[in-house]
């Protein structure tokens, strides 16, 4: 009985590991964008100076921040990985990010 349980757990573990290898973990431009955005916004506030960077979106949008961390570019930024389209909306004012997963 115990041997059968160990064998079945071993088989399930091997199948689980094989399935895990086939899963694609995305660390593409969309998943890295929020970290880069907040980093540049924080640096602008910390150094009381303008900062900017280029988003790796579909059109390589240039995003800038003034010395108070307010975004100079507001609007929708679109990222696609071939299968799915992701959007990030930069709102007017403090430059708050809103993420949508439309398609």
N, CA, C and O atoms as CSV, one atom per row, in Angstrom:
chain,resi,resn,atom,element,x,y,z
A,1,UNK,N,N,0.822,-1.193,0.000
A,1,UNK,CA,C,0.000,0.000,0.000
A,1,UNK,C,C,0.870,1.262,0.000
A,1,UNK,O,O,0.652,2.169,-0.803
A,2,UNK,N,N,1.845,1.317,0.893
A,2,UNK,CA,C,2.740,2.466,0.977
A,2,UNK,C,C,3.596,2.563,-0.278
A,2,UNK,O,O,3.855,3.660,-0.772
A,3,UNK,N,N,4.030,1.434,-0.789
A,3,UNK,CA,C,4.831,1.422,-2.014
A,3,UNK,C,C,4.026,1.949,-3.197
A,3,UNK,O,O,4.570,2.679,-4.026
A,4,UNK,N,N,2.775,1.608,-3.295
A,4,UNK,CA,C,1.924,2.105,-4.381
A,4,UNK,C,C,1.734,3.612,-4.276
A,4,UNK,O,O,1.728,4.314,-5.287
A,5,UNK,N,N,1.584,4.097,-3.074
A,5,UNK,CA,C,1.435,5.530,-2.856
A,5,UNK,C,C,2.704,6.269,-3.276
A,5,UNK,O,O,2.625,7.302,-3.941
A,6,UNK,N,N,3.867,5.753,-2.895
A,6,UNK,CA,C,5.131,6.380,-3.266
A,6,UNK,C,C,5.340,6.371,-4.782
A,6,UNK,O,O,5.820,7.352,-5.349
A,7,UNK,N,N,4.986,5.288,-5.421
A,7,UNK,CA,C,5.132,5.198,-6.874
A,7,UNK,C,C,4.203,6.200,-7.565
A,7,UNK,O,O,4.617,6.888,-8.499
A,8,UNK,N,N,2.965,6.283,-7.116
A,8,UNK,CA,C,2.027,7.217,-7.747
A,8,UNK,C,C,2.445,8.673,-7.510
A,8,UNK,O,O,2.304,9.507,-8.405
A,9,UNK,N,N,2.953,8.983,-6.320
A,9,UNK,CA,C,3.451,10.342,-6.059
A,9,UNK,C,C,4.666,10.655,-6.917
A,9,UNK,O,O,4.804,11.780,-7.398
A,10,UNK,N,N,5.540,9.693,-7.116
A,10,UNK,CA,C,6.711,9.894,-7.970
A,10,UNK,C,C,6.303,10.165,-9.409
A,10,UNK,O,O,6.847,11.056,-10.062
A,11,UNK,N,N,5.341,9.390,-9.898
A,11,UNK,CA,C,4.867,9.580,-11.272
A,11,UNK,C,C,4.217,10.955,-11.428
A,11,UNK,O,O,4.468,11.652,-12.411
A,12,UNK,N,N,3.394,11.342,-10.475
A,12,UNK,CA,C,2.762,12.660,-10.526
A,12,UNK,C,C,3.793,13.788,-10.453
A,12,UNK,O,O,3.641,14.812,-11.119
A,13,UNK,N,N,4.829,13.606,-9.655
A,13,UNK,CA,C,5.884,14.619,-9.549
A,13,UNK,C,C,6.628,14.780,-10.866
A,13,UNK,O,O,6.901,15.899,-11.298
A,14,UNK,N,N,6.950,13.674,-11.494
A,14,UNK,CA,C,7.658,13.723,-12.780
A,14,UNK,C,C,6.782,14.383,-13.840
A,14,UNK,O,O,7.260,15.219,-14.608
A,15,UNK,N,N,5.519,14.016,-13.886
A,15,UNK,CA,C,4.602,14.633,-14.848
A,15,UNK,C,C,4.436,16.129,-14.581
A,15,UNK,O,O,4.362,16.931,-15.512
A,16,UNK,N,N,4.381,16.489,-13.317
A,16,UNK,CA,C,4.285,17.904,-12.962
A,16,UNK,C,C,5.509,18.684,-13.389
A,16,UNK,O,O,5.384,19.802,-13.889
A,17,UNK,N,N,6.687,18.119,-13.202
A,17,UNK,CA,C,7.911,18.794,-13.625
A,17,UNK,C,C,8.001,18.917,-15.140
A,17,UNK,O,O,8.464,19.935,-15.654
A,18,UNK,N,N,7.567,17.903,-15.845
A,18,UNK,CA,C,7.559,17.978,-17.306
A,18,UNK,C,C,6.581,19.039,-17.800
A,18,UNK,O,O,6.870,19.764,-18.752
A,19,UNK,N,N,5.446,19.123,-17.159
A,19,UNK,CA,C,4.463,20.137,-17.526
A,19,UNK,C,C,4.938,21.529,-17.198
A,19,UNK,O,O,4.642,22.473,-17.931
A,20,UNK,N,N,5.666,21.676,-16.113
A,20,UNK,CA,C,6.179,22.976,-15.704
A,20,UNK,C,C,7.215,23.498,-16.679
A,20,UNK,O,O,7.299,24.707,-16.898
A,21,UNK,N,N,8.003,22.616,-17.267
A,21,UNK,CA,C,9.011,23.040,-18.231
A,21,UNK,C,C,8.391,23.564,-19.508
A,21,UNK,O,O,8.983,24.403,-20.187
A,22,UNK,N,N,7.205,23.081,-19.843
A,22,UNK,CA,C,6.571,23.523,-21.081
A,22,UNK,C,C,5.838,24.846,-20.927
A,22,UNK,O,O,5.459,25.454,-21.928
A,23,UNK,N,N,5.625,25.313,-19.685
A,23,UNK,CA,C,4.950,26.575,-19.455
A,23,UNK,C,C,5.914,27.708,-19.773
A,23,UNK,O,O,7.072,27.686,-19.358
A,24,UNK,N,N,5.428,28.695,-20.511
A,24,UNK,CA,C,6.267,29.827,-20.903
A,24,UNK,C,C,6.098,30.946,-19.877
A,24,UNK,O,O,5.005,31.487,-19.712
A,25,UNK,N,N,7.178,31.284,-19.197
A,25,UNK,CA,C,7.147,32.368,-18.234
A,25,UNK,C,C,7.578,33.647,-18.941
A,25,UNK,O,O,8.706,33.747,-19.422
A,26,UNK,N,N,6.689,34.611,-19.001
A,26,UNK,CA,C,6.958,35.838,-19.742
A,26,UNK,C,C,7.628,36.869,-18.849
A,26,UNK,O,O,7.088,37.259,-17.814
A,27,UNK,N,N,8.793,37.298,-19.256
A,27,UNK,CA,C,9.447,38.446,-18.638
A,27,UNK,C,C,9.701,39.453,-19.745
A,27,UNK,O,O,10.765,40.066,-19.827
A,28,UNK,N,N,8.700,39.606,-20.590
A,28,UNK,CA,C,8.808,40.500,-21.728
A,28,UNK,C,C,8.675,41.953,-21.323
A,28,UNK,O,O,8.707,42.297,-20.142
A,29,UNK,N,N,8.525,42.793,-22.329
A,29,UNK,CA,C,8.501,44.233,-22.127
A,29,UNK,C,C,7.355,44.678,-21.213
A,29,UNK,O,O,7.537,45.583,-20.398
A,30,UNK,N,N,6.187,44.059,-21.335
A,30,UNK,CA,C,5.055,44.484,-20.516
A,30,UNK,C,C,5.282,44.195,-19.038
A,30,UNK,O,O,4.942,45.022,-18.192
A,31,UNK,N,N,5.844,43.048,-18.717
A,31,UNK,CA,C,6.035,42.711,-17.306
A,31,UNK,C,C,7.175,43.495,-16.674
A,31,UNK,O,O,7.209,43.643,-15.452
A,32,UNK,N,N,8.112,44.003,-17.478
A,32,UNK,CA,C,9.211,44.802,-16.948
A,32,UNK,C,C,8.888,46.294,-16.900
A,32,UNK,O,O,9.552,47.048,-16.190
A,33,UNK,N,N,7.881,46.721,-17.645
A,33,UNK,CA,C,7.548,48.144,-17.746
A,33,UNK,C,C,7.210,48.808,-16.414
A,33,UNK,O,O,7.746,49.881,-16.138
A,34,UNK,N,N,6.344,48.228,-15.567
A,34,UNK,CA,C,5.990,48.917,-14.314
A,34,UNK,C,C,7.188,49.185,-13.404
A,34,UNK,O,O,7.257,50.235,-12.765
A,35,UNK,N,N,8.128,48.245,-13.341
A,35,UNK,CA,C,9.304,48.439,-12.496
A,35,UNK,C,C,10.157,49.593,-13.004
A,35,UNK,O,O,10.615,50.427,-12.222
A,36,UNK,N,N,10.369,49.636,-14.314
A,36,UNK,CA,C,11.176,50.707,-14.905
A,36,UNK,C,C,10.475,52.052,-14.750
A,36,UNK,O,O,11.122,53.065,-14.481
A,37,UNK,N,N,9.171,52.063,-14.916
A,37,UNK,CA,C,8.388,53.280,-14.780
A,37,UNK,C,C,8.525,53.860,-13.368
A,37,UNK,O,O,8.826,55.042,-13.197
A,38,UNK,N,N,8.301,53.015,-12.369
A,38,UNK,CA,C,8.384,53.482,-10.983
A,38,UNK,C,C,9.807,53.872,-10.588
A,38,UNK,O,O,10.005,54.790,-9.792
A,39,UNK,N,N,10.784,53.182,-11.140
A,39,UNK,CA,C,12.180,53.527,-10.853
A,39,UNK,C,C,12.500,54.933,-11.357
A,39,UNK,O,O,13.089,55.730,-10.626
A,40,UNK,N,N,12.120,55.245,-12.593
A,40,UNK,CA,C,12.404,56.568,-13.149
A,40,UNK,C,C,11.605,57.654,-12.438
A,40,UNK,O,O,12.115,58.751,-12.208
A,41,UNK,N,N,10.358,57.354,-12.091
A,41,UNK,CA,C,9.535,58.320,-11.373
A,41,UNK,C,C,10.134,58.611,-9.991
A,41,UNK,O,O,10.165,59.764,-9.561
A,42,UNK,N,N,10.598,57.592,-9.310
A,42,UNK,CA,C,11.211,57.764,-7.987
A,42,UNK,C,C,12.514,58.538,-8.078
A,42,UNK,O,O,12.795,59.378,-7.223
A,43,UNK,N,N,13.312,58.268,-9.101
A,43,UNK,CA,C,14.569,59.002,-9.274
A,43,UNK,C,C,14.309,60.482,-9.540
A,43,UNK,O,O,15.039,61.342,-9.047
A,44,UNK,N,N,13.269,60.776,-10.318
A,44,UNK,CA,C,12.937,62.181,-10.586
A,44,UNK,C,C,12.574,62.903,-9.292
A,44,UNK,O,O,12.991,64.041,-9.081
A,45,UNK,N,N,11.812,62.259,-8.439
A,45,UNK,CA,C,11.420,62.870,-7.169
A,45,UNK,C,C,12.626,62.973,-6.234
A,45,UNK,O,O,12.838,64.008,-5.602
A,46,UNK,N,N,13.407,61.907,-6.148
A,46,UNK,CA,C,14.555,61.881,-5.247
A,46,UNK,C,C,15.587,62.951,-5.585
A,46,UNK,O,O,16.092,63.628,-4.690
A,47,UNK,N,N,15.903,63.107,-6.865
A,47,UNK,CA,C,16.937,64.048,-7.287
A,47,UNK,C,C,16.375,65.412,-7.667
A,47,UNK,O,O,17.133,66.311,-8.033
A,48,UNK,N,N,15.054,65.578,-7.583
A,48,UNK,CA,C,14.381,66.829,-7.959
A,48,UNK,C,C,14.852,67.299,-9.328
A,48,UNK,O,O,15.211,68.461,-9.518
A,49,UNK,N,N,14.842,66.371,-10.274
A,49,UNK,CA,C,15.300,66.647,-11.628
A,49,UNK,C,C,14.470,65.825,-12.611
A,49,UNK,O,O,13.904,64.796,-12.243
A,50,UNK,N,N,14.402,66.272,-13.837
A,50,UNK,CA,C,13.653,65.531,-14.863
A,50,UNK,C,C,14.351,64.226,-15.197
A,50,UNK,O,O,15.580,64.159,-15.230
A,51,UNK,N,N,13.570,63.200,-15.442
A,51,UNK,CA,C,14.085,61.888,-15.846
A,51,UNK,C,C,13.200,61.372,-16.966
A,51,UNK,O,O,12.020,61.712,-17.040
A,52,UNK,N,N,13.770,60.548,-17.839
A,52,UNK,CA,C,12.977,59.947,-18.909
A,52,UNK,C,C,13.567,58.608,-19.307
A,52,UNK,O,O,14.731,58.314,-19.033
A,53,UNK,N,N,12.743,57.803,-19.958
A,53,UNK,CA,C,13.186,56.517,-20.491
A,53,UNK,C,C,12.309,56.153,-21.678
A,53,UNK,O,O,11.251,56.748,-21.883
A,54,UNK,N,N,12.747,55.185,-22.448
A,54,UNK,CA,C,11.995,54.718,-23.602
A,54,UNK,C,C,11.348,53.383,-23.266
A,54,UNK,O,O,12.031,52.415,-22.931
A,55,UNK,N,N,10.029,53.344,-23.358
A,55,UNK,CA,C,9.302,52.099,-23.104
A,55,UNK,C,C,9.527,51.160,-24.277
A,55,UNK,O,O,9.572,51.594,-25.428
A,56,UNK,N,N,9.665,49.894,-23.987
A,56,UNK,CA,C,9.865,48.897,-25.040
A,56,UNK,C,C,8.518,48.396,-25.547
A,56,UNK,O,O,8.293,47.192,-25.672
A,57,UNK,N,N,7.624,49.346,-25.839
A,57,UNK,CA,C,6.302,48.981,-26.344
A,57,UNK,C,C,6.351,48.851,-27.862
A,57,UNK,O,O,7.429,48.808,-28.454
A,58,UNK,N,N,5.193,48.788,-28.481
A,58,UNK,CA,C,5.119,48.563,-29.922
A,58,UNK,C,C,5.693,49.725,-30.748
A,58,UNK,O,O,6.137,49.520,-31.877
A,59,UNK,N,N,5.686,50.934,-30.191
A,59,UNK,CA,C,6.189,52.099,-30.935
A,59,UNK,C,C,7.346,52.802,-30.209
A,59,UNK,O,O,7.731,53.905,-30.595
A,60,UNK,N,N,7.898,52.180,-29.170
A,60,UNK,CA,C,9.018,52.731,-28.401
A,60,UNK,C,C,8.724,54.156,-27.917
A,60,UNK,O,O,9.393,55.112,-28.309
A,61,UNK,N,N,7.725,54.273,-27.072
A,61,UNK,CA,C,7.263,55.549,-26.540
A,61,UNK,C,C,8.262,56.118,-25.540
A,61,UNK,O,O,8.762,55.404,-24.670
A,62,UNK,N,N,8.544,57.401,-25.673
A,62,UNK,CA,C,9.427,58.102,-24.734
A,62,UNK,C,C,8.581,58.644,-23.589
A,62,UNK,O,O,7.612,59.368,-23.820
A,63,UNK,N,N,8.944,58.296,-22.352
A,63,UNK,CA,C,8.189,58.720,-21.170
A,63,UNK,C,C,9.113,59.543,-20.285
A,63,UNK,O,O,10.223,59.123,-19.957
A,64,UNK,N,N,8.638,60.710,-19.908
A,64,UNK,CA,C,9.434,61.589,-19.073
A,64,UNK,C,C,8.689,62.014,-17.820
A,64,UNK,O,O,7.459,61.987,-17.768
A,65,UNK,N,N,9.453,62.405,-16.816
A,65,UNK,CA,C,8.893,62.874,-15.545
A,65,UNK,C,C,9.540,64.200,-15.185
A,65,UNK,O,O,10.736,64.395,-15.402
A,66,UNK,N,N,8.743,65.115,-14.631
A,66,UNK,CA,C,9.333,66.357,-14.144
A,66,UNK,C,C,9.899,66.136,-12.738
A,66,UNK,O,O,9.877,65.017,-12.226
A,67,UNK,N,N,10.391,67.173,-12.138
A,67,UNK,CA,C,11.053,67.053,-10.832
A,67,UNK,C,C,10.120,66.599,-9.712
A,67,UNK,O,O,10.589,66.160,-8.662
A,68,UNK,N,N,8.817,66.698,-9.919
A,68,UNK,CA,C,7.845,66.271,-8.916
A,68,UNK,C,C,7.315,64.851,-9.174
A,68,UNK,O,O,6.474,64.357,-8.424
A,69,UNK,N,N,7.801,64.209,-10.219
A,69,UNK,CA,C,7.373,62.864,-10.543
A,69,UNK,C,C,6.136,62.785,-11.411
A,69,UNK,O,O,5.614,61.696,-11.650
A,70,UNK,N,N,5.655,63.931,-11.890
A,70,UNK,CA,C,4.494,63.935,-12.775
A,70,UNK,C,C,4.919,63.502,-14.171
A,70,UNK,O,O,5.982,63.889,-14.656
A,71,UNK,N,N,4.090,62.705,-14.802
A,71,UNK,CA,C,4.409,62.179,-16.124
A,71,UNK,C,C,4.221,63.255,-17.195
A,71,UNK,O,O,3.231,63.988,-17.188
A,72,UNK,N,N,5.183,63.337,-18.111
A,72,UNK,CA,C,5.087,64.275,-19.223
A,72,UNK,C,C,4.290,63.670,-20.378
A,72,UNK,O,O,3.767,64.397,-21.222
A,73,UNK,N,N,4.198,62.345,-20.414
A,73,UNK,CA,C,3.438,61.650,-21.460
A,73,UNK,C,C,2.259,60.960,-20.798
A,73,UNK,O,O,2.433,60.109,-19.925
A,74,UNK,N,N,1.066,61.331,-21.218
A,74,UNK,CA,C,-0.115,60.635,-20.717
A,74,UNK,C,C,-0.807,59.967,-21.892
A,74,UNK,O,O,-0.742,60.451,-23.022
A,75,UNK,N,N,-1.453,58.878,-21.623
A,75,UNK,CA,C,-2.153,58.160,-22.677
A,75,UNK,C,C,-1.999,56.668,-22.506
A,75,UNK,O,O,-1.641,56.185,-21.432
A,76,UNK,N,N,-2.273,55.942,-23.573
A,76,UNK,CA,C,-2.251,54.491,-23.556
A,76,UNK,C,C,-1.019,53.971,-24.276
A,76,UNK,O,O,-0.689,54.418,-25.374
A,77,UNK,N,N,-0.354,53.033,-23.650
A,77,UNK,CA,C,0.810,52.383,-24.245
A,77,UNK,C,C,0.430,50.929,-24.484
A,77,UNK,O,O,-0.102,50.264,-23.595
A,78,UNK,N,N,0.703,50.441,-25.680
A,78,UNK,CA,C,0.296,49.092,-26.067
A,78,UNK,C,C,1.510,48.189,-26.236
A,78,UNK,O,O,2.484,48.543,-26.899
A,79,UNK,N,N,1.429,47.021,-25.624
A,79,UNK,CA,C,2.461,45.994,-25.733
A,79,UNK,C,C,1.821,44.748,-26.338
A,79,UNK,O,O,0.685,44.413,-26.003
A,80,UNK,N,N,2.534,44.062,-27.219
A,80,UNK,CA,C,2.021,42.790,-27.726
A,80,UNK,C,C,3.156,41.789,-27.782
A,80,UNK,O,O,4.299,42.137,-28.076
A,81,UNK,N,N,2.822,40.537,-27.495
A,81,UNK,CA,C,3.826,39.475,-27.542
A,81,UNK,C,C,3.512,38.463,-28.641
A,81,UNK,O,O,4.019,37.341,-28.617
A,82,UNK,N,N,2.690,38.851,-29.589
A,82,UNK,CA,C,2.329,37.961,-30.671
A,82,UNK,C,C,1.035,37.208,-30.429
A,82,UNK,O,O,0.296,36.913,-31.369
A,83,UNK,N,N,0.758,36.896,-29.167
A,83,UNK,CA,C,-0.460,36.167,-28.833
A,83,UNK,C,C,-1.475,37.049,-28.128
A,83,UNK,O,O,-2.681,36.848,-28.271
A,84,UNK,N,N,-1.002,38.009,-27.379
A,84,UNK,CA,C,-1.865,38.801,-26.528
A,84,UNK,C,C,-1.467,40.271,-26.613
A,84,UNK,O,O,-0.305,40.593,-26.858
A,85,UNK,N,N,-2.423,41.145,-26.412
A,85,UNK,CA,C,-2.163,42.584,-26.403
A,85,UNK,C,C,-2.418,43.095,-24.991
A,85,UNK,O,O,-3.470,42.836,-24.406
A,86,UNK,N,N,-1.451,43.820,-24.455
A,86,UNK,CA,C,-1.548,44.390,-23.110
A,86,UNK,C,C,-1.495,45.909,-23.231
A,86,UNK,O,O,-0.810,46.448,-24.101
A,87,UNK,N,N,-2.213,46.584,-22.363
A,87,UNK,CA,C,-2.184,48.039,-22.381
A,87,UNK,C,C,-1.910,48.583,-20.988
A,87,UNK,O,O,-2.358,48.035,-19.981
A,88,UNK,N,N,-1.167,49.669,-20.963
A,88,UNK,CA,C,-0.904,50.407,-19.734
A,88,UNK,C,C,-1.355,51.840,-19.989
A,88,UNK,O,O,-0.971,52.440,-20.993
A,89,UNK,N,N,-2.156,52.386,-19.100
A,89,UNK,CA,C,-2.657,53.741,-19.240
A,89,UNK,C,C,-1.968,54.608,-18.206
A,89,UNK,O,O,-2.020,54.329,-17.008
A,90,UNK,N,N,-1.317,55.671,-18.682
A,90,UNK,CA,C,-0.688,56.646,-17.786
A,90,UNK,C,C,-1.676,57.789,-17.633
A,90,UNK,O,O,-2.020,58.461,-18.605
A,91,UNK,N,N,-2.125,58.002,-16.418
A,91,UNK,CA,C,-3.150,59.008,-16.176
A,91,UNK,C,C,-2.537,60.379,-15.919
A,91,UNK,O,O,-1.402,60.495,-15.457
A,92,UNK,N,N,-3.304,61.400,-16.226
A,92,UNK,CA,C,-2.897,62.781,-16.042
A,92,UNK,C,C,-2.764,63.087,-14.551
A,92,UNK,O,O,-3.502,62.540,-13.732
A,93,UNK,N,N,-1.840,63.942,-14.213
A,93,UNK,CA,C,-1.624,64.311,-12.822
A,93,UNK,C,C,-0.351,63.679,-12.309
A,93,UNK,O,O,0.739,63.973,-12.801
A,94,UNK,N,N,-0.482,62.818,-11.330
A,94,UNK,CA,C,0.682,62.185,-10.724
A,94,UNK,C,C,1.299,61.083,-11.562
A,94,UNK,O,O,2.315,60.514,-11.165
A,95,UNK,N,N,0.719,60.766,-12.706
A,95,UNK,CA,C,1.282,59.731,-13.557
A,95,UNK,C,C,0.976,58.328,-13.076
A,95,UNK,O,O,1.802,57.427,-13.219
A,96,UNK,N,N,-0.200,58.136,-12.508
A,96,UNK,CA,C,-0.589,56.819,-12.010
A,96,UNK,C,C,-0.781,55.858,-13.176
A,96,UNK,O,O,-1.320,56.244,-14.213
A,97,UNK,N,N,-0.346,54.615,-13.017
A,97,UNK,CA,C,-0.493,53.587,-14.034
A,97,UNK,C,C,-1.735,52.755,-13.785
A,97,UNK,O,O,-2.028,52.376,-12.651
A,98,UNK,N,N,-2.457,52.478,-14.852
A,98,UNK,CA,C,-3.606,51.569,-14.801
A,98,UNK,C,C,-3.362,50.528,-15.871
A,98,UNK,O,O,-3.082,50.877,-17.018
A,99,UNK,N,N,-3.461,49.251,-15.520
A,99,UNK,CA,C,-3.184,48.172,-16.465
A,99,UNK,C,C,-4.484,47.523,-16.899
A,99,UNK,O,O,-5.365,47.249,-16.084
A,100,UNK,N,N,-4.586,47.282,-18.204
A,100,UNK,CA,C,-5.748,46.581,-18.750
A,100,UNK,C,C,-5.265,45.356,-19.489
A,100,UNK,O,O,-4.222,45.383,-20.142
A,101,UNK,N,N,-6.011,44.298,-19.387
A,101,UNK,CA,C,-5.712,43.053,-20.090
A,101,UNK,C,C,-6.907,42.768,-20.990
A,101,UNK,O,O,-7.731,41.902,-20.698
A,102,UNK,N,N,-6.984,43.515,-22.091
A,102,UNK,CA,C,-8.163,43.467,-22.943
A,102,UNK,C,C,-8.264,42.187,-23.769
A,102,UNK,O,O,-9.288,41.503,-23.759
A,103,UNK,N,N,-7.205,41.883,-24.469
A,103,UNK,CA,C,-7.300,40.796,-25.450
A,103,UNK,C,C,-6.214,39.790,-25.248
A,103,UNK,O,O,-6.139,38.806,-25.984
